[in-house]
């Protein structure tokens, strides 16, 4: 539940079904559509509301070159997700 509180889209517990996984990716797809339809001003407003939250994340765990790295949020300019590589 902590993931949802931290702006997560869904939370799956084991054992989960293929339908549970498909529904989670459907939510990701729907969020993608919201951001694609939003104007630049809308996106700035969304990002500022996320940044104004009291329990703001200070870092992310990133998998790169077969190892995990901690990246401070202050060092992140943007985040990009390639939705075409996600299984739906």
Protein Blocks (a to p, Z undefined) as FASTA:
>chain_A
ZZmmnopabdcdddddfklmmmmmmmmmmmmmmmmmpcfklmmmmmmmmmmpmklcfbdc
ddeehiacdddfklpmbdcddfklpcZZ
